[in-house]
Amino acid sequence: MTRTYTVQTYGCQMNVHDSERIAGLLDEAGYIPAPEGVQADIVVFNTCAVRENADNKLYGNLSFLAPIKKANPLMQIAVGGCLAQKDQAIILKKAPYVDVVFGTHNVGSLPVLLERARIEEESQIEILESLEHFPSTLPARRLSAFSSWVSVSVGCNNTCTFCIVPTLRGIEKDRPAADILAEVRALVDQGVIEITLLGQNVNAYGVDFNDRSAFANLLRECGKVDGLERVRFMSPHPRDFTDDVIDAMAQTPNVMPHLHMPLQSGSNAILQTMRRSYRTDRYLGILDRVRKAMPHASITTDIIVGFPGETEADFQATLDLCSQARFAAAYTYQYSIRPGTPAATMPNQVPAEIVGERYTRLHNHQQEISLSVNKEAIGKQFKVLVGDYEGRRDEAQARLTGRSEDFRLVHFDNAALARPGDEVEVTITDASAHYLIGTPGTVRATRGGDSHEARTKESEAKLTMLGIPTVKR
């Protein structure tokens, strides 16, 4: 009987992409995805170590599975990702019934470790300290038929005092541009029309081979790929964000007018303590130059509230900067102590009740800004790419959801009978802080709406020729 699996993902887009690789490996090993609502034979947790709630979520879910595993000894549980890399010895102490613990550098070992754990009836731990093979050489089960992630690098050379990711994923390792572009072209051959370039610090790409123009050049080369309609990237770092990247964004038609630029704090004193290597004037200067080159661009950000030593004045500076920057959206987080980071032992840790109160104030403040920014879109037309995993049909209201070119979520009545992968011209009629609502006009069927099966043999032949495994769906 064929065994089933499920993969649960916590954390960033890098983890989402890694989970696609995990699913592809399990497919290749002969397992199949568990039907919705059915307990899987193999449960894989791909974890995050950035925030405390990710730890709590993992151990809560492991506790939930304990009696299920006891009743079915043949069930297997695997824990991978950043938390596994960090807590390799702790996981089995807290949950000795876990079968496999694997790290960020050896995703490809999972099927072998599962089989070894089954045969030896003993938990397996394998944590590599450095990357041996770039994960993009592994098969994948993509979440979308027409959108895909493409990693340009792994690891990070920054030393932010709140972040443990560089310790867990290692120093930055860049892929050759030729390999990246070969993967992009192979994905386009399979019907992908939108790719997102990924890196822990994506615009530092090129540091491995001492080329500061490498990322801008990569964007321009993506612009030459026939059939690739949308190019995005995340997440850049203000320190490494150069004017040639802005020029490449503005001058390359398929690079989308959206910039996700983490701020973290609007206080220069806190930025210095965070070791963020830029100050607010540089940050705002980048936004000004982006908007001058692309007046229609939307800008989103990440902000941490309650970092050690943050005063009310520091927090007010963050509120003021949000007002000045007018972010379309901000992903806000309450600071939590992460053992192993310099910030964990800093004095003047902010009491939890103050952190919570500031978080609420920032959230409400940004909600007002986001609503104001989105209301400016009313009456305008946007090209919306209909989603197939984030934007499934709302049966109750017969709506579809997609992303505009500037990455805003757009809901619209599907009177035009658009399909996932189609591009729809939508006139915006209403707005909230989180999304736009509009009425559809012209529907354009993209290559993403073509039959995947019709291209399978041709695509697999090209992938084999390029030495890239077939991307599974």
C-alpha positions as CSV (number, residue, x, y, z in Angstrom):
1,M,0.0,0.0,0.0
2,T,1.4,3.4,-0.9
3,R,2.2,5.6,2.1
4,T,0.9,9.2,2.3
5,Y,2.7,12.4,3.5
6,T,2.0,15.9,4.5
7,V,4.4,18.8,4.9
8,Q,3.7,21.6,7.4
9,T,5.7,24.8,6.9
10,Y,6.6,27.6,9.3
11,G,8.5,30.8,8.5
12,C,9.8,32.6,5.4
13,Q,9.5,32.1,1.7
14,M,12.8,30.2,1.7
15,N,11.1,27.6,3.9
16,V,8.1,27.5,1.6
17,H,10.5,26.8,-1.3
18,D,12.3,24.2,0.7
19,S,9.0,22.5,1.5
20,E,8.3,22.3,-2.3
21,R,11.6,20.4,-2.5
22,I,10.7,18.1,0.4
23,A,7.4,17.3,-1.3
24,G,9.1,16.6,-4.6
25,L,11.6,14.3,-2.9
26,L,8.8,12.3,-1.2
27,D,7.0,12.1,-4.5
28,E,10.1,10.7,-6.2
29,A,10.5,8.2,-3.3
30,G,7.0,6.8,-4.1
31,Y,4.9,8.5,-1.4
32,I,1.8,10.4,-2.3
33,P,0.2,13.6,-0.7
34,A,-2.4,12.7,2.0
35,P,-6.0,13.7,1.0
36,E,-7.3,16.7,2.9
37,G,-8.7,15.6,6.3
38,V,-6.9,12.3,6.3
39,Q,-4.1,11.6,8.8
40,A,-0.9,11.1,6.8
41,D,1.5,8.2,7.3
42,I,4.4,10.6,7.2
43,V,4.3,14.1,8.8
44,V,7.1,16.5,8.0
45,F,7.5,19.8,9.9
46,N,9.7,22.4,8.1
47,T,10.5,24.8,10.9
48,C,11.6,28.4,11.6
49,A,13.8,29.7,14.4
50,V,13.2,33.4,14.0
51,R,10.4,33.9,16.4
52,E,9.3,32.1,19.6
53,N,5.8,31.3,18.4
54,A,7.3,29.0,15.8
55,D,8.9,26.9,18.6
56,N,5.6,26.8,20.5
57,K,3.6,25.8,17.3
58,L,6.0,23.0,16.6
59,Y,6.0,21.4,20.0
60,G,2.3,21.9,20.3
61,N,1.8,20.0,17.1
62,L,4.2,17.3,18.1
63,S,2.3,16.8,21.4
64,F,-1.0,16.5,19.4
65,L,0.6,13.8,17.3
66,A,2.0,11.8,20.2
67,P,-1.1,9.7,20.9
68,I,-1.7,9.2,17.2
69,K,1.8,7.9,16.8
70,K,1.4,5.7,19.8
71,A,-1.7,4.1,18.3
72,N,0.0,3.7,14.9
73,P,3.7,2.9,15.4
74,L,4.2,2.7,11.6
75,M,3.5,6.5,11.3
76,Q,6.6,8.6,10.9
77,I,7.4,12.2,12.0
78,A,10.3,14.2,10.7
79,V,11.4,17.7,11.8
80,G,13.6,19.8,9.5
81,G,14.5,23.5,8.9
82,C,16.1,26.1,11.0
83,L,14.7,25.0,14.4
84,A,16.0,21.5,13.7
85,Q,19.4,22.9,12.8
86,K,19.4,24.9,16.1
87,D,17.7,22.4,18.5
88,Q,18.8,19.1,17.1
89,A,19.5,17.6,20.6
90,I,16.5,19.2,22.3
91,I,13.8,18.0,19.8
92,L,14.3,14.3,20.7
93,K,14.4,15.1,24.4
94,K,11.1,16.8,24.2
95,A,9.5,14.4,21.6
96,P,11.5,11.1,21.6
97,Y,8.9,9.6,19.2
98,V,10.1,11.8,16.4
99,D,11.7,9.6,13.7
100,V,13.9,12.0,11.8
101,V,15.6,15.3,12.6
102,F,17.4,16.9,9.6
103,G,18.9,20.3,9.0
104,T,18.8,23.2,6.5
105,H,21.7,21.8,4.5
106,N,20.6,18.2,3.9
107,V,17.0,18.4,2.8
108,G,17.9,15.8,0.1
109,S,18.6,13.2,2.7
110,L,15.1,13.0,4.1
111,P,13.8,9.9,2.1
112,V,16.9,7.9,3.1
113,L,16.6,8.9,6.7
114,L,12.9,7.9,6.8
115,E,13.7,4.5,5.4
116,R,16.7,4.0,7.8
117,A,14.5,5.0,10.8
118,R,11.9,2.5,9.6
119,I,14.3,-0.4,9.2
120,E,16.4,0.2,12.3
121,E,13.4,1.3,14.4
122,E,15.5,4.1,15.8
123,S,15.4,7.9,15.5
124,Q,17.8,9.4,12.9
125,I,19.5,12.7,13.3
126,E,21.6,14.2,10.4
127,I,22.6,17.8,10.6
128,L,25.2,19.1,8.1
129,E,27.1,22.2,9.1
130,S,27.5,23.5,5.5
131,L,25.8,23.2,2.2
132,E,27.1,20.4,-0.1
133,H,24.6,20.7,-3.0
134,F,22.5,23.7,-3.9
135,P,18.8,22.7,-3.1
136,S,17.6,23.8,-6.6
137,T,19.1,20.6,-8.0
138,L,16.4,18.7,-6.1
139,P,12.9,17.8,-7.5
140,A,9.9,19.9,-6.3
141,R,6.2,19.8,-6.1
142,R,5.2,23.4,-6.9
143,L,2.3,25.0,-5.1
144,S,1.4,26.8,-8.3
145,A,1.2,25.7,-11.9
146,F,2.4,29.1,-13.2
147,S,4.3,30.8,-10.4
148,S,7.6,29.6,-9.0
149,W,10.4,30.4,-6.6
150,V,13.9,30.4,-7.8
151,S,16.7,30.6,-5.2
152,V,19.7,32.8,-6.2
153,S,21.6,32.2,-3.0
154,V,21.5,30.6,0.4
155,G,22.9,31.9,3.7
156,C,23.6,35.4,4.9
157,N,26.7,37.4,5.7
158,N,24.9,40.0,7.8
159,T,25.2,40.0,11.6
160,C,21.9,41.5,12.8
161,T,21.8,41.0,16.6
162,F,18.2,39.7,16.6
163,C,18.7,37.0,14.0
164,I,20.0,33.5,14.2
165,V,19.5,32.6,10.6
166,P,23.1,33.2,9.5
167,T,24.3,30.8,12.2
168,L,21.8,28.1,10.9
169,R,22.0,28.6,7.2
170,G,25.6,29.6,7.0
171,I,27.5,32.3,5.0
172,E,26.1,33.4,1.7
173,K,26.6,31.0,-1.2
174,D,25.6,32.3,-4.6
175,R,24.6,30.3,-7.6
176,P,26.1,31.0,-11.0
177,A,23.9,33.2,-13.1
178,A,23.9,30.7,-15.9
179,D,22.4,28.0,-13.6
180,I,19.7,30.4,-12.3
181,L,18.7,31.5,-15.8
182,A,18.7,27.9,-17.0
183,E,16.3,27.0,-14.3
184,V,14.1,30.1,-15.1
185,R,14.0,29.1,-18.8
186,A,13.2,25.5,-17.9
187,L,10.3,26.6,-15.7
188,V,9.0,28.9,-18.4
189,D,9.1,25.9,-20.8
190,Q,6.8,24.2,-18.3
191,G,4.3,27.0,-18.3
192,V,5.6,29.2,-15.5
193,I,5.0,32.9,-16.2
194,E,5.9,34.4,-12.9
195,I,9.1,33.8,-10.9
196,T,10.3,35.2,-7.5
197,L,14.0,35.3,-7.0
198,L,14.8,34.3,-3.4
199,G,17.7,34.9,-1.1
200,Q,18.2,35.7,2.6
201,N,19.7,39.0,1.3
202,V,18.8,38.7,-2.3
203,N,20.4,41.9,-3.6
204,A,23.8,41.0,-2.1
205,Y,23.9,38.3,-4.8
206,G,27.3,38.4,-6.4
207,V,29.3,38.8,-3.2
208,D,30.7,35.3,-3.8
209,F,32.3,36.3,-7.0
210,N,32.9,40.0,-6.1
211,D,30.4,41.5,-8.6
212,R,28.3,44.3,-7.1
213,S,26.3,44.6,-10.4
214,A,25.4,40.9,-10.4
215,F,21.8,41.2,-9.1
216,A,20.9,44.1,-11.4
217,N,22.4,42.2,-14.3
218,L,20.4,39.1,-13.3
219,L,17.1,41.1,-13.3
220,R,18.0,42.4,-16.8
221,E,18.7,38.9,-18.1
222,C,15.4,37.7,-16.7
223,G,13.8,40.4,-18.8
224,K,15.1,38.7,-21.9
225,V,13.5,35.3,-21.2
226,D,10.7,34.9,-23.7
227,G,7.4,34.0,-22.1
228,L,8.4,35.2,-18.6
229,E,5.8,37.8,-17.8
230,R,6.4,38.7,-14.1
231,V,9.6,38.8,-12.1
232,R,9.7,39.6,-8.4
233,F,12.4,39.3,-5.7
234,M,12.7,39.1,-1.9
235,S,14.1,40.1,0.5
236,P,16.6,42.8,-0.1
237,H,18.7,44.6,2.5
238,P,19.0,48.4,2.4
239,R,22.8,48.2,2.9
240,D,23.2,46.5,-0.4
241,F,20.5,48.2,-2.4
242,T,22.1,50.1,-5.2
243,D,20.9,52.5,-7.9
244,D,21.6,50.0,-10.7
245,V,19.0,47.7,-9.2
246,I,16.5,50.6,-9.2
247,D,17.4,51.2,-12.9
248,A,17.1,47.5,-13.7
249,M,13.6,47.4,-12.1
250,A,12.4,50.5,-13.9
251,Q,13.9,49.6,-17.3
252,T,13.0,45.9,-17.4
253,P,9.3,45.6,-18.3
254,N,8.7,42.2,-16.7
255,V,10.2,43.2,-13.3
256,M,7.2,44.1,-11.2
257,P,6.8,47.5,-9.5
258,H,6.9,46.2,-6.0
259,L,9.7,46.5,-3.4
260,H,9.6,44.6,-0.1
261,M,12.3,46.5,1.9
262,P,12.7,45.5,5.6
263,L,13.0,48.5,7.9
264,Q,12.9,46.8,11.3
265,S,12.9,50.1,13.2
266,G,12.5,53.8,12.5
267,S,14.9,54.8,15.3
268,N,18.6,55.2,14.3
269,A,19.6,54.3,17.9
270,I,17.8,51.0,17.6
271,L,19.0,50.3,14.1
272,Q,22.6,50.7,15.4
273,T,21.9,48.3,18.3
274,M,20.3,45.9,15.8
275,R,23.6,46.2,13.7
276,R,21.5,47.0,10.6
277,S,24.3,49.0,9.0
278,Y,22.1,51.8,7.6
279,R,20.1,54.7,9.1
280,T,16.7,56.1,8.3
281,D,18.0,58.8,5.9
282,R,19.5,56.1,3.7
283,Y,16.4,54.0,3.9
284,L,14.1,56.9,3.0
285,G,16.5,57.9,0.3
286,I,16.1,54.5,-1.4
287,L,12.3,54.8,-1.3
288,D,12.5,58.3,-2.8
289,R,14.7,57.0,-5.7
290,V,12.4,54.0,-6.3
291,R,9.3,56.2,-6.4
292,K,11.0,58.7,-8.7
293,A,12.0,55.9,-11.1
294,M,8.6,54.0,-10.7
295,P,5.9,56.4,-9.4
296,H,3.4,53.5,-9.5
297,A,5.5,51.2,-7.3
298,S,4.2,49.9,-4.0
299,I,6.5,49.4,-1.1
300,T,6.1,47.0,1.8
301,T,8.3,46.3,4.8
302,D,9.0,44.4,8.0
303,I,9.1,46.0,11.5
304,I,10.1,44.6,14.9
305,V,8.5,46.2,18.0
306,G,10.0,46.1,21.4
307,F,13.7,45.5,20.6
308,P,15.9,45.7,23.7
309,G,16.4,49.3,24.8
310,E,13.5,50.6,22.7
311,T,12.1,53.7,24.4
312,E,8.8,55.5,23.7
313,A,10.7,58.0,21.7
314,D,12.3,55.2,19.6
315,F,8.9,53.7,19.0
316,Q,7.4,57.1,18.1
317,A,10.2,57.4,15.5
318,T,9.0,54.2,13.9
319,L,5.4,55.5,13.8
320,D,6.6,58.7,12.2
321,L,8.7,56.9,9.6
322,C,5.7,54.8,8.7
323,S,3.7,57.9,8.1
324,Q,6.4,59.4,6.0
325,A,7.1,56.2,4.0
326,R,3.4,55.4,3.4
327,F,4.0,51.6,3.1
328,A,1.3,49.7,1.3
329,A,1.7,47.1,4.0
330,A,3.9,46.3,6.9
331,Y,4.5,42.9,8.4
332,T,5.0,43.7,12.1
333,Y,6.4,41.4,14.8
334,Q,6.8,41.5,18.5
335,Y,10.5,41.0,19.5
336,S,11.1,37.8,21.3
337,I,14.3,36.5,22.8
338,R,16.1,34.0,20.6
339,P,18.8,32.1,22.5
340,G,22.1,32.3,20.7
341,T,21.7,35.8,19.4
342,P,23.5,38.9,20.8
343,A,20.1,40.6,21.5
344,A,19.1,37.8,23.9
345,T,21.6,39.0,26.5
346,M,21.3,42.7,26.0
347,P,20.2,44.8,29.0
348,N,16.9,46.8,29.0
349,Q,14.7,44.1,27.6
350,V,11.3,45.7,27.1
351,P,8.5,44.2,29.3
352,A,6.1,42.0,27.4
353,E,3.1,44.2,28.2
354,I,4.7,47.3,26.7
355,V,5.8,45.3,23.6
356,G,2.2,44.1,23.2
357,E,0.8,47.6,23.6
358,R,3.2,49.1,21.1
359,Y,2.5,46.3,18.6
360,T,-1.2,47.1,18.8
361,R,-0.5,50.8,18.3
362,L,1.8,50.2,15.3
363,H,-0.7,47.7,13.8
364,N,-3.6,50.2,14.0
365,H,-1.4,53.1,12.7
366,Q,-0.3,51.1,9.7
367,Q,-3.8,49.9,9.0
368,E,-4.9,53.5,8.6
369,I,-2.0,54.2,6.2
370,S,-2.6,51.0,4.2
371,L,-6.3,51.9,3.9
372,S,-5.4,55.4,2.7
373,V,-2.9,54.0,0.2
374,N,-5.4,51.4,-1.1
375,K,-8.2,53.9,-1.5
376,E,-6.0,55.9,-3.9
377,A,-6.4,52.9,-6.2
378,I,-10.2,53.3,-6.5
379,G,-11.1,54.1,-10.1
380,K,-7.8,52.8,-11.5
381,Q,-7.2,49.7,-13.6
382,F,-4.9,46.9,-12.6
383,K,-3.6,43.8,-14.4
384,V,-4.4,41.0,-12.0
385,L,-2.8,37.5,-12.3
386,V,-5.5,35.1,-11.0
387,G,-4.0,32.9,-8.3
388,D,-4.4,29.1,-8.2
389,Y,-3.3,28.5,-4.6
390,E,-3.7,31.8,-2.7
391,G,-6.7,32.9,-4.7
392,R,-9.1,30.0,-5.0
393,R,-12.6,30.8,-6.0
394,D,-14.9,32.1,-3.2
395,E,-17.9,29.9,-3.9
396,A,-20.2,32.0,-1.7
397,Q,-19.6,35.2,-3.6
398,A,-18.4,33.8,-6.9
399,R,-15.1,35.8,-6.6
400,L,-11.6,35.1,-7.8
401,T,-8.5,36.5,-6.2
402,G,-5.2,37.5,-7.7
403,R,-2.2,39.8,-7.4
404,S,-1.8,43.1,-9.2
405,E,1.6,43.9,-10.8
406,D,2.4,45.9,-7.6
407,F,1.6,42.8,-5.5
408,R,-1.7,44.0,-4.0
409,L,-4.4,41.4,-3.4
410,V,-7.4,42.0,-5.6
411,H,-10.8,40.3,-5.3
412,F,-13.2,40.5,-8.2
413,D,-16.5,39.1,-9.4
414,N,-15.8,36.4,-11.9
415,A,-18.5,37.3,-14.4
416,A,-15.8,37.2,-17.1
417,L,-15.1,33.5,-16.3
418,A,-11.4,33.9,-15.8
419,R,-9.3,30.9,-14.9
420,P,-6.2,30.6,-12.6
421,G,-3.2,31.8,-14.6
422,D,-5.2,34.3,-16.7
423,E,-4.5,38.0,-16.5
424,V,-7.6,40.1,-15.9
425,E,-7.9,43.9,-16.3
426,V,-9.7,44.9,-13.1
427,T,-11.2,48.4,-12.3
428,I,-11.0,49.0,-8.6
429,T,-14.3,50.0,-7.0
430,D,-13.5,49.6,-3.3
431,A,-10.6,49.1,-0.9
432,S,-9.7,47.8,2.6
433,A,-6.4,47.9,4.4
434,H,-5.6,44.4,3.1
435,Y,-7.0,44.1,-0.4
436,L,-8.7,45.8,-3.3
437,I,-12.1,45.0,-4.8
438,G,-13.0,45.5,-8.4
439,T,-14.9,44.6,-11.5
440,P,-13.3,42.6,-14.3
441,G,-12.8,43.7,-17.9
442,T,-10.6,42.1,-20.5
443,V,-9.4,38.6,-19.7
444,R,-6.1,37.5,-21.3
445,A,-5.2,33.8,-21.3
446,T,-1.5,33.6,-20.5
447,R,0.8,30.7,-21.2
448,G,0.1,29.8,-17.5
449,G,-3.4,28.8,-18.6
450,D,-2.2,26.4,-21.3
451,S,-2.3,22.7,-20.8
452,H,0.6,21.5,-18.8
453,E,0.3,18.0,-20.2
454,A,0.7,19.3,-23.8
455,R,4.2,20.5,-23.0
456,T,5.3,17.7,-20.7
457,K,7.5,15.7,-23.1
458,E,9.2,18.7,-24.6
459,S,9.8,20.3,-21.2
460,E,11.3,17.1,-19.7
461,A,13.6,16.7,-22.6
462,K,14.9,20.3,-22.2
463,L,15.3,19.9,-18.4
464,T,17.3,16.7,-18.9
465,M,19.5,18.4,-21.4
466,L,20.1,21.2,-18.9
467,G,20.8,18.8,-16.1
468,I,17.8,20.0,-14.0
469,P,15.4,17.5,-12.5
470,T,11.8,17.7,-13.7
471,V,9.6,20.0,-11.6
472,K,6.7,17.9,-10.4
473,R,3.1,19.1,-9.9
